[in-house]
Amino acid sequence: MHIVFLLPGPAEGPTGGYKVVMEHAARMVAAGHRVTVCYAGSIFYRQKPLKFKLSGIVRYVQKYLRGFSYGKWMVLPHGIKERLTFSLNYCHVPRNADRYIATSPYTAWYLDRYPVDADRKFYFIQDREDWGEGLRAILDDTYHMALNKIVIASWLRDMLRFRYAEDSVLVPNGFDFNYFTLNTPIADRKLPIISMLWHNMPRKDCATGWKALQIVKQAVPSLTVKMFGTPERPDFLPDWVEYTRCPSREKHNEIYNSSQVFLATSRSEGWGLTVGEAMICGAAVACTDCGGFKEMAVDGATALISPVGDAAALAANVIRLLKDDELRRRIATEANKNIQGFTWQRSSAAMAEALHLSE
């Protein structure tokens, strides 16, 4: 079969949602399917005034010359064909593909208008993408479009069912257990080291995480923090915070494996890949109670969970894990055991069934 993924544009850096799409695409290619990933050069081009149309043409050329392949951020198999389209109108994408998969509200808007049978149109929903005025303007409408909906998390399935009266198929994400590995035994981690993702998006709420870390530092003066992310190192971080920008595979594993605790602070998260990665590597997780984290985090069993935005509660859970070694080991061990069930083999099989690829 020929499968076409529709993405809203080339990625400007490592992005969890794009990575998930590419993981599925890689396994579809391995199964013998043709896969084309289309990146939009512009969105809603026809509705914009002339000056924006002209600037859109310039941006399209710039993106093409800069390079648009997601291979800049992860290793892609040669069988995936990437294509930068001027827009995602049907005239610009491969015709008569067997499956078209929208991956955002923007791309769902285009796919809904394609002159193809409804059983060939799918909407892969990885989050409630309500950030930005443009997305909010069309988001609710896309959930009611005649597209076959696939979600990565049970909270998204429940949202569609109870808020929009729409059905969906659950296809949980997988993890790469060759990329992330448990190298340092959980019981051997004696130093109070916390790791945390730093991100500038407000929904990641790293500001609350930083407040929590300052509280923890007062209670545990020997604390070391290992942060990582794609932005430049924040200027205000003190010397007891080590910061790694875009860590290599080896460094990423070293950060997780040296940590007693991983801190996850998001207000909203479709899935929360970093929580699973930390669990694979043996760090005990202290996180907020957003929906995506709770696909893997069960309070008191595989993580300690606190309310969104509550720095004091978040800090209290971290301090519990740092000061109660038995609790930390139990949480980390149970989480590491539980996360082994989230394989890409299982995820890709569920995706193939949802897309009816055997037909």
HUSUL-V433665 format. One record per pair of residues at least 12 apart in sequence whose ideal C-beta (glycine too) atoms are under 8 Angstrom apart, sorted by the first residue. I is the first residue (numbers start at 1). J is the second residue. Records with the same first field share a line. If there is no record, write none. Layout:
BEGIN
I: J + J
END
This chain:
BEGIN
1: 33 + 34 + 98 + 99 + 357
2: 33 + 34 + 35 + 36 + 94 + 96 + 97 + 98 + 99
3: 25 + 28 + 33 + 34 + 35 + 36 + 97 + 98 + 99 + 101 + 355 + 357
4: 35 + 36 + 37 + 38 + 93 + 94 + 97 + 99 + 100 + 101
5: 21 + 25 + 35 + 36 + 37 + 38 + 101 + 103 + 124
6: 38 + 40 + 88 + 93 + 100 + 101 + 102 + 103 + 107 + 110 + 111
7: 21 + 37 + 38 + 39 + 40 + 103 + 104 + 107
8: 39 + 40 + 43 + 103 + 104 + 106 + 107
9: 39 + 40 + 41 + 43 + 63
10: 39 + 63 + 68 + 69 + 70 + 84
11: 70 + 73
13: 73 + 230 + 246
14: 73 + 74 + 230 + 246
15: 73
16: 126 + 270 + 271 + 273
17: 103 + 126 + 127 + 270
18: 70 + 73
19: 73 + 74 + 273
20: 126 + 152 + 173 + 271
21: 37 + 103 + 124
22: 37 + 70 + 74 + 76 + 80
23: 174 + 176 + 344 + 347 + 348
24: 347 + 348 + 351
25: 37 + 80
26: 76 + 77 + 80
27: 344 + 348 + 351
28: 348 + 352 + 357
29: 77 + 79 + 80
30: 77 + 79
31: 348 + 352 + 357
33: 357
34: 79 + 81
35: 79 + 80 + 81
36: 80 + 81 + 82 + 83 + 93 + 94 + 97
37: 70 + 80 + 81 + 82 + 83
38: 83 + 84 + 85 + 88 + 92 + 93 + 94
39: 63 + 68 + 82 + 83 + 84 + 85
40: 85 + 87 + 88 + 106 + 107
41: 56 + 59 + 60 + 63 + 64 + 84 + 85 + 86 + 87
42: 56 + 59 + 60 + 86 + 87
43: 87 + 88 + 106 + 134
44: 106 + 134
45: 86 + 87
46: 87
60: 84 + 86
63: 84
64: 84
68: 82 + 84
69: 82
70: 82
87: 110
88: 106 + 107 + 110 + 111
89: 110
90: 110 + 113 + 114 + 115
96: 116
97: 120
98: 120
99: 120 + 122 + 355 + 357
100: 114 + 116 + 120 + 121 + 122
101: 122 + 123 + 124 + 355
102: 121 + 122 + 123 + 124 + 147
103: 124 + 126
104: 129 + 135
105: 129 + 135 + 138 + 139 + 142
106: 134 + 135 + 138
108: 123 + 142 + 145 + 147
109: 138 + 141 + 142
111: 123 + 147
112: 142 + 145 + 146 + 147
118: 146 + 147 + 148
119: 148 + 356
121: 146 + 147 + 148
122: 147 + 148 + 149 + 150 + 354 + 355
123: 142 + 145 + 147 + 148 + 149 + 150
124: 150 + 152
125: 149 + 150 + 151 + 152 + 156 + 160 + 168
126: 151 + 152 + 156 + 270 + 271
127: 156 + 268 + 269 + 270 + 271 + 292
128: 156 + 159 + 268 + 270
131: 201 + 203
140: 164
143: 160 + 164 + 166
144: 164 + 166
148: 169 + 354
149: 166 + 167 + 168 + 169
150: 168 + 169 + 170 + 171 + 351 + 354 + 355
151: 168 + 169 + 170 + 171
152: 170 + 171 + 172 + 173 + 270 + 271
153: 170 + 172 + 270 + 271 + 291 + 292 + 295
154: 170 + 295
155: 291 + 292 + 294 + 295
156: 168 + 270 + 291
157: 170
169: 350 + 354
170: 350
171: 347 + 350 + 351 + 354
172: 295 + 342 + 346 + 347 + 350
173: 271 + 273 + 276 + 342 + 347
174: 342 + 343 + 344 + 345 + 346 + 347 + 348
175: 273 + 276 + 277 + 280 + 339 + 342 + 343 + 344
176: 344
177: 280 + 340 + 343
179: 249
180: 252 + 253 + 256 + 277 + 280 + 281
181: 253 + 280 + 281
182: 257 + 280 + 281 + 282 + 336
183: 253 + 257 + 281
184: 257 + 258 + 282
185: 282
186: 282 + 328 + 329 + 332 + 333 + 336
187: 329
189: 258 + 259 + 260 + 282
191: 222 + 224 + 258 + 260
192: 220 + 222 + 223 + 224 + 260 + 322
193: 223 + 224 + 225 + 226 + 258 + 259 + 260 + 261
194: 213 + 216 + 223 + 224 + 225 + 226 + 259 + 260 + 261 + 262 + 263 + 318 + 322
195: 225 + 226 + 227 + 228 + 255 + 256 + 258 + 259 + 261 + 262 + 263 + 278 + 283
196: 209 + 213 + 225 + 226 + 227 + 262 + 263 + 264 + 265
197: 227 + 228 + 229 + 264 + 274
198: 227 + 228 + 229 + 231 + 234 + 243
199: 229 + 230 + 231
200: 231
202: 267
203: 266 + 267 + 268 + 269
204: 265 + 266 + 267
205: 265 + 266 + 267 + 288 + 308 + 309
206: 265
208: 265 + 309 + 310 + 311 + 314
209: 263 + 265 + 311 + 314
211: 311 + 315
212: 263 + 265 + 311 + 312 + 314 + 315 + 318
213: 225 + 241 + 263 + 315 + 318
215: 311 + 312 + 315 + 319
216: 315 + 318 + 319 + 322
217: 240
219: 315 + 319
220: 319 + 322 + 323
223: 240 + 322
224: 240 + 241 + 242
225: 240 + 241 + 242
226: 241 + 242 + 244 + 255 + 258 + 259
227: 241 + 242 + 243 + 244
228: 243 + 244 + 245 + 247 + 251 + 252 + 255
229: 243 + 245
230: 245 + 246
231: 245
232: 245
233: 245
252: 277
253: 281
256: 277 + 278 + 280 + 281 + 282 + 283
257: 281 + 282 + 283
259: 278 + 281 + 283
260: 283 + 284 + 321 + 322 + 328
261: 283 + 284 + 285 + 286 + 318 + 321 + 322 + 328
262: 274 + 275 + 278 + 283 + 284 + 285 + 286
263: 286 + 287 + 314 + 318
264: 278 + 285 + 286 + 287 + 288 + 293
265: 287 + 288 + 314
266: 287 + 288 + 290 + 292 + 293 + 308
267: 288 + 290 + 308 + 309
268: 290 + 291 + 292
269: 290 + 291 + 292 + 293
270: 291 + 292
271: 292 + 295
272: 287 + 290 + 292 + 293 + 295 + 296
275: 287 + 293 + 296 + 297 + 303
276: 296 + 339 + 342
279: 296 + 302 + 332 + 335 + 336 + 338 + 339
280: 336 + 339
282: 332 + 336
283: 332
284: 303 + 304 + 321 + 328 + 329 + 331 + 332 + 335
285: 297 + 302 + 303 + 304 + 331 + 332 + 335
286: 303 + 304 + 305 + 306 + 314 + 317 + 318 + 321
287: 303 + 304 + 305 + 306
288: 305 + 306 + 307 + 308 + 309 + 310 + 314
289: 305 + 306 + 307 + 308
290: 308
293: 305
296: 335 + 338 + 339 + 342
297: 335
298: 338
301: 331 + 334
302: 331 + 334 + 335 + 338 + 339
303: 331 + 335
304: 317 + 320 + 321 + 331
305: 317
END
